[in-house]
């Protein structure tokens, strides 16, 4: 009888469906998602049936959000666009250099003429909004690219005149490739936006393991490895004021 019970529990554990942590954002220049997955899954193992899955395609990412139990890591702009449709509730936010916000900017070569193409990893609607704020126009041609680093490289190598990116992405490229960025400048800067968010359906928000996964990430060696690969210092809980401001745009 004892053997049957143990065997039954083993089968339940073996075939139990894991909780997925879905990840998609355009601002992180992660070259090796395999390394990120291995490290993230190693960290998640201590919390039970959790598994990390990263996406490079926005549409594919969103098709997986139709499941009732969903945990996602995504940009705050993307969250505002889809939170209501997929019943997502923001819980945590990325922190870098003690700040949970970043700004989006229009980058171009110095003294660039107001013609040509803008490369962007943002939605075309949002990019046009930035252009209207920057130049009072939105008629420049838009070229959608997968990552913000792609947009910046396009300007650096003369394939486009401007790029719409986060300020953090531009600052990072300035550090890693100063020669490429020495003739670039910021033409316009948006109001602050929250950095990458961690959001979940109501079922997961109440789950203690879900909360521990992200509140404890900066307290373990494996968790710190994940944070480093994500290019952030920590993941912190949103307070009531932050949540109120996010809900106001849904």
C-alpha positions in Angstrom: 0.0 0.0 0.0 2.8 2.4 0.9 4.5 1.6 -2.4 1.3 2.4 -4.3 1.0 5.7 -2.5 4.6 6.7 -3.3 4.2 5.6 -6.9 1.0 7.7 -7.2 2.7 10.8 -5.8 5.6 10.3 -8.1 3.2 10.2 -11.1 1.4 13.3 -10.0 4.7 15.2 -9.7 5.9 13.8 -13.0 2.9 14.7 -15.1 1.9 17.9 -13.2 1.8 20.9 -15.5 4.4 23.4 -14.6 3.6 27.1 -14.1 5.2 29.1 -16.8 7.0 32.4 -16.4 6.7 34.0 -19.8 9.2 36.7 -20.8 9.2 39.2 -23.6 10.7 42.7 -23.8 12.4 44.7 -26.5 14.8 46.7 -24.4 17.1 43.8 -23.2 19.9 42.9 -25.5 20.2 39.3 -24.4 22.3 37.3 -26.8 21.8 33.8 -25.3 18.3 33.0 -24.1 19.4 29.4 -23.5 21.8 30.6 -20.7 19.0 32.8 -19.3 16.6 29.8 -19.3 19.0 27.4 -17.7 19.8 29.9 -14.9 16.2 30.9 -14.4 14.9 27.3 -14.3 17.7 26.4 -11.8 16.5 29.3 -9.6 12.8 28.3 -10.0 13.4 24.7 -9.1 13.4 25.4 -5.4 9.8 26.7 -5.6 8.2 23.7 -7.3 6.6 23.3 -10.7 7.8 26.5 -12.4 9.5 26.9 -15.8 10.9 30.0 -17.6 10.1 30.6 -21.2 11.4 33.6 -23.2 10.0 34.9 -26.5 11.5 37.0 -29.3 8.2 37.5 -31.1 5.5 39.7 -29.6 2.5 38.0 -31.3 3.7 34.5 -30.3 4.2 35.7 -26.7 0.7 37.0 -26.6 -0.9 33.7 -27.8 0.4 32.0 -24.6 -1.3 34.6 -22.4 -4.7 33.1 -22.9 -4.2 30.5 -20.2 -5.9 31.2 -16.9 -2.7 30.9 -14.8 -0.2 33.2 -16.3 3.0 34.9 -15.0 4.6 37.4 -17.4 7.7 39.7 -17.5 7.2 42.5 -20.0 7.7 46.2 -20.5 5.3 48.7 -18.8 4.2 50.0 -22.2 3.3 46.5 -23.4 1.5 45.9 -20.1 -0.6 49.0 -20.5 -1.7 47.8 -24.0 -2.7 44.2 -23.0 -3.4 44.1 -19.2 -7.2 44.4 -19.5 -7.5 41.9 -22.4 -5.5 39.2 -20.6 -6.6 40.1 -17.0 -3.1 40.9 -15.9 -2.2 42.5 -12.6 1.2 44.1 -12.1 2.9 43.1 -8.9 6.6 43.7 -9.2 8.9 46.1 -11.1 12.6 45.9 -12.1 15.0 48.2 -10.3 18.2 49.6 -11.6 20.5 52.0 -9.8 17.8 52.5 -7.1 15.3 53.6 -9.8 12.2 51.8 -11.0 11.6 54.1 -14.0 13.2 54.9 -17.3 12.4 57.3 -20.1 12.1 56.7 -23.9 14.0 58.9 -26.2 14.4 59.8 -29.9 18.1 59.3 -30.9 19.7 60.6 -34.0 23.0 61.8 -35.5 23.9 65.4 -34.5 22.3 67.9 -36.9 20.4 65.2 -38.7 17.8 66.5 -41.3 14.1 65.8 -40.6 13.8 63.2 -43.4 14.3 59.5 -43.8 13.5 56.6 -41.5 12.9 56.0 -37.8 13.8 52.6 -36.5 11.7 51.5 -33.5 11.0 48.5 -31.3 8.0 50.2 -29.9 4.5 50.2 -31.5 4.1 52.5 -34.4 1.3 54.4 -32.6 3.6 55.1 -29.7 6.6 56.0 -31.9 4.4 58.6 -33.8 3.4 60.1 -30.5 7.1 60.5 -29.6 7.8 62.0 -33.0 5.0 64.6 -32.6 6.4 65.6 -29.2 10.0 65.8 -30.6 9.6 67.5 -34.0 5.9 68.4 -34.2 5.5 65.9 -37.1 4.9 62.2 -37.5 5.3 61.7 -41.2 8.8 60.1 -41.1 8.9 56.5 -42.3 8.9 53.9 -39.6 10.8 50.7 -39.6 9.9 48.1 -36.9 12.8 46.1 -35.5 12.8 43.3 -32.8 15.1 45.0 -30.3 16.1 48.5 -29.2 19.8 47.7 -29.9 18.8 47.0 -33.5 17.3 50.5 -33.8 20.4 52.1 -32.3 22.8 50.1 -34.6 20.7 51.2 -37.6 21.4 54.9 -36.7 25.0 54.2 -35.9 25.7 52.6 -39.3 23.6 55.1 -41.3 20.7 52.8 -42.2 18.2 55.1 -40.5 18.2 58.7 -39.4 16.5 58.3 -36.0 15.7 55.6 -33.4 13.1 55.4 -30.7 14.5 53.5 -27.7 14.7 53.6 -23.9 17.3 56.0 -22.5 18.8 53.0 -20.6 19.5 51.2 -23.9 21.2 54.3 -25.3 23.3 54.8 -22.2 24.4 51.1 -22.3 25.5 51.4 -25.9 27.4 54.6 -25.0 29.4 52.5 -22.5 30.0 49.5 -24.6 30.6 51.2 -28.0 31.5 54.9 -27.5 32.9 55.2 -31.1 29.5 54.3 -32.6 27.5 56.7 -30.4 29.9 59.7 -30.3 28.0 61.5 -33.0 24.5 60.6 -31.7 22.4 62.8 -29.4 19.0 62.7 -27.7 16.4 64.8 -29.5 13.5 64.2 -27.1 12.7 62.4 -23.9 9.4 61.1 -22.7 7.9 61.2 -19.3 9.2 58.5 -17.0 7.8 55.0 -17.5 8.1 52.0 -15.2 10.8 49.5 -16.0 10.0 45.9 -16.8 7.0 44.6 -14.9 6.2 41.2 -13.5 2.4 40.7 -13.8 0.1 37.7 -13.2 -3.6 36.6 -13.3 -5.5 36.9 -10.0 -5.0 33.2 -9.3 -1.2 33.6 -9.3 -1.1 36.9 -7.4 -2.5 35.1 -4.3 0.1 32.3 -4.6 2.8 32.4 -1.9 5.4 30.7 -4.0 4.9 33.3 -6.8 5.5 36.1 -4.4 8.6 34.4 -2.9 10.1 33.8 -6.3 10.5 37.5 -7.0 10.9 38.9 -3.5 13.8 36.5 -2.8 15.6 36.8 -6.1 18.2 39.1 -4.8 18.9 36.9 -1.8 20.4 33.9 -3.5 23.3 33.1 -5.7 21.1 31.7 -8.5 18.7 34.6 -8.2 21.5 37.1 -8.5 22.8 35.3 -11.6 19.3 35.7 -13.2 19.2 39.5 -12.3 22.6 40.0 -13.9 21.6 38.3 -17.1 18.5 40.5 -17.2 20.6 43.6 -16.8 18.9 44.8 -13.6 19.8 45.1 -9.9 16.7 43.8 -8.3 12.9 43.1 -8.6 10.8 45.0 -6.1 7.1 45.0 -5.2 5.0 47.8 -6.5 3.3 50.0 -3.9 -0.3 51.2 -3.9 0.6 54.5 -5.6 2.4 52.7 -8.4 -0.5 50.3 -8.9 -3.0 53.2 -9.0 -1.0 55.0 -11.7 -0.8 51.8 -13.8 -4.6 51.1 -13.4 -5.4 54.7 -14.5 -4.2 53.9 -18.0 -5.9 50.6 -18.5 
